Amino acid sequence: MGQALPDFSLTVPDNSEFRIYLGVEGKTAFSITDIQSEMVIIEIFSMYCPFCQREAPSMNRFFEMVNADPSLKNKIKLIGIGAGNSTAEVEVFRKKYQVPFPLFEDGDFSIHKKIGEVRTPYFIGVRKNTDRTHTVFFSKLGGFESPEKFLNQLLQAAGIRKGGTP
């Protein structure tokens, strides 16, 4: 923590709602710093991971909580990266668990390798700096007790009080 996330790029989603959500319209590929928010929460998952499957409804609830809070909606964005998962596998996971946030494939494990071949589910909180660099402020293996407690953990780690002020 406290260091930059290794650089990688993601393909802009076909889904226009996801492009708007991330703020990456008009691009073909983007990096974490291109996402229009102060913080990005990255979930590293695998569709074959039973823990990821069990955690999916909680992640969906976390996404809904952030988007329902006007002080957080534009500050925190959430994405998932399917370690070893093809586009088709990511889509199966998205549909089966009704995931409302953007998921990306990492079929060749290239992103997974860059971030240290972590086990799944793994959560990374990245905070954008004013100079367009970014810093990892949160890193956690495994699930979480509740979406509410997870949000509080993230806000505390980022130095933000509920209500969005530092």
C-alpha positions, 0 to 999 in steps of 0.5 A, a space after each residue: 500500500 502507498 505505492 502505485 498500482 502496476 500500469 495496465 490497460 483495459 478495453 472500453 466496454 461495449 455497454 454505453 452505461 458502463 462507458 458513461 459510468 467510468 467516464 471513458 467515452 470516445 476511447 478504445 482502451 483506458 487505464 485506472 487513472 482515466 476513470 472519472 472518480 477520486 477512487 477506484 475499487 478493483 475486485 479481482 475475481 474468477 467465475 470459478 471461485 466459490 468465494 467470489 460467487 458467494 461474495 457477488 450479492 454483497 458486491 452488488 449491494 456495495 455498488 448500490 450503496 455507493 451509487 445511492 449516496 450523493 456524496 460518494 456516487 462520483 467519488 468511488 467507482 467499482 470494477 471487476 477483473 476476471 483473473 484467467 477468465 475469457 470475455 464469455 466467462 466474465 459475461 456468464 458471471 455477470 449474468 448469473 450474479 446480475 453484476 451491475 458494475 463493469 467487469 473485464 476479462 483477463 484471460 491470459 492472466 497478464 493483469 493478474 501477474 502484474 498485480 502479484 498473482 493474488 488469490 481471489 477474491 481480492 480487493 484493491 482501493 486506488 486513489 487518484 492524485 491531483 497529478 494524475 498518478 495514483 496510490 493504492 490505499 487499500 488491499 485485502 484478500 477474501 470477502 468482507 463481513 457486510 457491504 456497510 462495514 466494507 464501505 466504512 473500511 474503505 472510507 477510513 483507509 482513504 481518510 474520508 468521513 461518511 458524507 464525503 469530507 476528508 
